[in-house]
């Protein structure tokens, strides 16, 4: 279980990474969120590495979700 500080950080990063993603592109946002959660669950804690994980997830979002 993630603590409240980590959860707040992940939410902020999701917003930042997906700022140009359309409001209704829920599949894309969910994909990025899942990858951020996976990284955090593995113990990744640096903002830079979490951002890189999120940006990579955004680049690799399945095309049917865009």
C-alpha positions in Angstrom: 0.0 0.0 0.0 1.3 3.4 -0.9 1.4 6.2 1.6 -0.5 9.4 1.1 2.6 11.4 0.0 3.4 8.9 -2.7 -0.1 8.8 -3.9 -0.2 12.6 -4.1 3.1 12.6 -6.0 1.8 10.0 -8.5 -1.4 12.0 -9.1 0.6 15.1 -9.8 3.0 13.3 -12.1 0.0 11.7 -14.0 -1.5 15.2 -14.5 1.8 16.6 -15.7 2.6 13.7 -18.1 -0.9 13.6 -19.5 -1.5 17.4 -19.7 -1.8 17.2 -23.5 -3.9 14.0 -23.5 -7.5 14.7 -24.3 -10.0 14.8 -21.4 -11.8 11.7 -22.6 -8.8 9.5 -23.4 -9.3 7.4 -20.2 -7.6 4.4 -21.6 -4.4 6.3 -22.2 -4.5 7.9 -18.7 -5.2 4.5 -17.1 -2.2 3.0 -19.0 0.1 5.7 -17.7 -1.3 5.5 -14.2 -0.8 1.7 -14.1 2.8 2.0 -15.2 3.5 4.7 -12.5 1.9 2.5 -9.9 3.9 -0.5 -11.0 7.1 1.5 -10.7 6.2 2.9 -7.3 5.3 -0.6 -6.1 8.8 -1.8 -7.2 10.2 0.8 -4.9 11.0 3.5 -7.5 11.0 6.8 -5.6 12.9 9.4 -7.6 10.7 12.0 -9.4 13.0 11.9 -12.4 12.7 8.1 -12.8 8.9 8.1 -12.2 8.5 10.8 -14.9 10.6 8.8 -17.3 8.5 5.8 -16.6 5.3 7.8 -17.2 6.6 9.4 -20.4 7.7 6.0 -21.8 4.2 4.6 -21.0 2.6 7.5 -22.8 4.8 6.8 -25.9 3.9 3.1 -25.8 0.2 3.5 -25.3 -1.7 1.1 -27.6 -2.8 3.0 -30.7 -6.4 1.9 -30.2 -6.5 4.0 -27.0 -5.3 7.2 -28.7 
